[in-house]
Amino acid sequence: VQALSVWTEDRVRHYGLFQNEKGYSLDPGGVRCKTIVKLIKHFYDFTLPRCDVKLTALINIFIWT
């Protein structure tokens, strides 16, 4: 299982990464992007699922396959 952990204003939020032939998503019914990096970049412009926060800084990104 792949996950994305995000520090928001008050806590760390953990999101499971959903993958199918259309790409990656943080929400089964949400937007899908072809790569994890494109998905992360998407949330600089749009709010994260179940949260009214956008990403503002990328500290570290580790991708394991």
MODELLER restraints for C-alpha pairs under 7 A, 6 or more apart:
rsr = mdl.restraints
at = mdl.atoms
rsr.add(forms.Gaussian(group=physical.xy_distance, feature=features.Distance(at['CA:2:A'], at['CA:16:A']), mean=6.14, stdev=0.5))
rsr.add(forms.Gaussian(group=physical.xy_distance, feature=features.Distance(at['CA:2:A'], at['CA:17:A']), mean=5.44, stdev=0.5))
rsr.add(forms.Gaussian(group=physical.xy_distance, feature=features.Distance(at['CA:3:A'], at['CA:14:A']), mean=6.73, stdev=0.5))
rsr.add(forms.Gaussian(group=physical.xy_distance, feature=features.Distance(at['CA:3:A'], at['CA:15:A']), mean=5.50, stdev=0.5))
rsr.add(forms.Gaussian(group=physical.xy_distance, feature=features.Distance(at['CA:3:A'], at['CA:16:A']), mean=4.41, stdev=0.5))
rsr.add(forms.Gaussian(group=physical.xy_distance, feature=features.Distance(at['CA:3:A'], at['CA:17:A']), mean=5.26, stdev=0.5))
rsr.add(forms.Gaussian(group=physical.xy_distance, feature=features.Distance(at['CA:4:A'], at['CA:14:A']), mean=5.74, stdev=0.5))
rsr.add(forms.Gaussian(group=physical.xy_distance, feature=features.Distance(at['CA:4:A'], at['CA:15:A']), mean=5.09, stdev=0.5))
rsr.add(forms.Gaussian(group=physical.xy_distance, feature=features.Distance(at['CA:4:A'], at['CA:16:A']), mean=6.36, stdev=0.5))
rsr.add(forms.Gaussian(group=physical.xy_distance, feature=features.Distance(at['CA:4:A'], at['CA:17:A']), mean=6.86, stdev=0.5))
rsr.add(forms.Gaussian(group=physical.xy_distance, feature=features.Distance(at['CA:5:A'], at['CA:12:A']), mean=6.55, stdev=0.5))
rsr.add(forms.Gaussian(group=physical.xy_distance, feature=features.Distance(at['CA:5:A'], at['CA:13:A']), mean=5.61, stdev=0.5))
rsr.add(forms.Gaussian(group=physical.xy_distance, feature=features.Distance(at['CA:5:A'], at['CA:14:A']), mean=4.38, stdev=0.5))
rsr.add(forms.Gaussian(group=physical.xy_distance, feature=features.Distance(at['CA:5:A'], at['CA:15:A']), mean=6.25, stdev=0.5))
rsr.add(forms.Gaussian(group=physical.xy_distance, feature=features.Distance(at['CA:6:A'], at['CA:12:A']), mean=5.45, stdev=0.5))
rsr.add(forms.Gaussian(group=physical.xy_distance, feature=features.Distance(at['CA:6:A'], at['CA:13:A']), mean=5.14, stdev=0.5))
rsr.add(forms.Gaussian(group=physical.xy_distance, feature=features.Distance(at['CA:6:A'], at['CA:14:A']), mean=6.36, stdev=0.5))
rsr.add(forms.Gaussian(group=physical.xy_distance, feature=features.Distance(at['CA:7:A'], at['CA:13:A']), mean=6.27, stdev=0.5))
rsr.add(forms.Gaussian(group=physical.xy_distance, feature=features.Distance(at['CA:15:A'], at['CA:26:A']), mean=6.03, stdev=0.5))
rsr.add(forms.Gaussian(group=physical.xy_distance, feature=features.Distance(at['CA:16:A'], at['CA:26:A']), mean=6.04, stdev=0.5))
rsr.add(forms.Gaussian(group=physical.xy_distance, feature=features.Distance(at['CA:17:A'], at['CA:24:A']), mean=6.44, stdev=0.5))
rsr.add(forms.Gaussian(group=physical.xy_distance, feature=features.Distance(at['CA:17:A'], at['CA:25:A']), mean=5.74, stdev=0.5))
rsr.add(forms.Gaussian(group=physical.xy_distance, feature=features.Distance(at['CA:17:A'], at['CA:26:A']), mean=5.10, stdev=0.5))
rsr.add(forms.Gaussian(group=physical.xy_distance, feature=features.Distance(at['CA:18:A'], at['CA:24:A']), mean=5.51, stdev=0.5))
rsr.add(forms.Gaussian(group=physical.xy_distance, feature=features.Distance(at['CA:18:A'], at['CA:25:A']), mean=5.05, stdev=0.5))
rsr.add(forms.Gaussian(group=physical.xy_distance, feature=features.Distance(at['CA:18:A'], at['CA:26:A']), mean=6.07, stdev=0.5))
rsr.add(forms.Gaussian(group=physical.xy_distance, feature=features.Distance(at['CA:18:A'], at['CA:27:A']), mean=6.89, stdev=0.5))
rsr.add(forms.Gaussian(group=physical.xy_distance, feature=features.Distance(at['CA:18:A'], at['CA:28:A']), mean=6.28, stdev=0.5))
rsr.add(forms.Gaussian(group=physical.xy_distance, feature=features.Distance(at['CA:19:A'], at['CA:25:A']), mean=6.47, stdev=0.5))
rsr.add(forms.Gaussian(group=physical.xy_distance, feature=features.Distance(at['CA:22:A'], at['CA:32:A']), mean=6.60, stdev=0.5))
rsr.add(forms.Gaussian(group=physical.xy_distance, feature=features.Distance(at['CA:22:A'], at['CA:34:A']), mean=6.70, stdev=0.5))
rsr.add(forms.Gaussian(group=physical.xy_distance, feature=features.Distance(at['CA:23:A'], at['CA:32:A']), mean=5.38, stdev=0.5))
rsr.add(forms.Gaussian(group=physical.xy_distance, feature=features.Distance(at['CA:23:A'], at['CA:33:A']), mean=5.03, stdev=0.5))
rsr.add(forms.Gaussian(group=physical.xy_distance, feature=features.Distance(at['CA:23:A'], at['CA:34:A']), mean=4.32, stdev=0.5))
rsr.add(forms.Gaussian(group=physical.xy_distance, feature=features.Distance(at['CA:23:A'], at['CA:35:A']), mean=6.50, stdev=0.5))
rsr.add(forms.Gaussian(group=physical.xy_distance, feature=features.Distance(at['CA:24:A'], at['CA:32:A']), mean=5.11, stdev=0.5))
rsr.add(forms.Gaussian(group=physical.xy_distance, feature=features.Distance(at['CA:24:A'], at['CA:33:A']), mean=5.27, stdev=0.5))
rsr.add(forms.Gaussian(group=physical.xy_distance, feature=features.Distance(at['CA:24:A'], at['CA:34:A']), mean=6.20, stdev=0.5))
rsr.add(forms.Gaussian(group=physical.xy_distance, feature=features.Distance(at['CA:24:A'], at['CA:35:A']), mean=6.40, stdev=0.5))
rsr.add(forms.Gaussian(group=physical.xy_distance, feature=features.Distance(at['CA:24:A'], at['CA:36:A']), mean=6.25, stdev=0.5))
rsr.add(forms.Gaussian(group=physical.xy_distance, feature=features.Distance(at['CA:24:A'], at['CA:39:A']), mean=6.87, stdev=0.5))
rsr.add(forms.Gaussian(group=physical.xy_distance, feature=features.Distance(at['CA:25:A'], at['CA:31:A']), mean=6.01, stdev=0.5))
rsr.add(forms.Gaussian(group=physical.xy_distance, feature=features.Distance(at['CA:25:A'], at['CA:32:A']), mean=4.79, stdev=0.5))
rsr.add(forms.Gaussian(group=physical.xy_distance, feature=features.Distance(at['CA:25:A'], at['CA:33:A']), mean=6.73, stdev=0.5))
rsr.add(forms.Gaussian(group=physical.xy_distance, feature=features.Distance(at['CA:25:A'], at['CA:39:A']), mean=6.99, stdev=0.5))
rsr.add(forms.Gaussian(group=physical.xy_distance, feature=features.Distance(at['CA:27:A'], at['CA:49:A']), mean=6.81, stdev=0.5))
rsr.add(forms.Gaussian(group=physical.xy_distance, feature=features.Distance(at['CA:33:A'], at['CA:39:A']), mean=5.22, stdev=0.5))
rsr.add(forms.Gaussian(group=physical.xy_distance, feature=features.Distance(at['CA:43:A'], at['CA:54:A']), mean=5.70, stdev=0.5))
rsr.add(forms.Gaussian(group=physical.xy_distance, feature=features.Distance(at['CA:43:A'], at['CA:55:A']), mean=5.65, stdev=0.5))
rsr.add(forms.Gaussian(group=physical.xy_distance, feature=features.Distance(at['CA:44:A'], at['CA:54:A']), mean=5.40, stdev=0.5))
rsr.add(forms.Gaussian(group=physical.xy_distance, feature=features.Distance(at['CA:44:A'], at['CA:55:A']), mean=4.65, stdev=0.5))
rsr.add(forms.Gaussian(group=physical.xy_distance, feature=features.Distance(at['CA:44:A'], at['CA:56:A']), mean=6.16, stdev=0.5))
rsr.add(forms.Gaussian(group=physical.xy_distance, feature=features.Distance(at['CA:45:A'], at['CA:54:A']), mean=6.62, stdev=0.5))
rsr.add(forms.Gaussian(group=physical.xy_distance, feature=features.Distance(at['CA:46:A'], at['CA:54:A']), mean=5.85, stdev=0.5))
rsr.add(forms.Gaussian(group=physical.xy_distance, feature=features.Distance(at['CA:47:A'], at['CA:53:A']), mean=5.05, stdev=0.5))
rsr.add(forms.Gaussian(group=physical.xy_distance, feature=features.Distance(at['CA:47:A'], at['CA:54:A']), mean=4.47, stdev=0.5))
rsr.add(forms.Gaussian(group=physical.xy_distance, feature=features.Distance(at['CA:48:A'], at['CA:54:A']), mean=5.98, stdev=0.5))
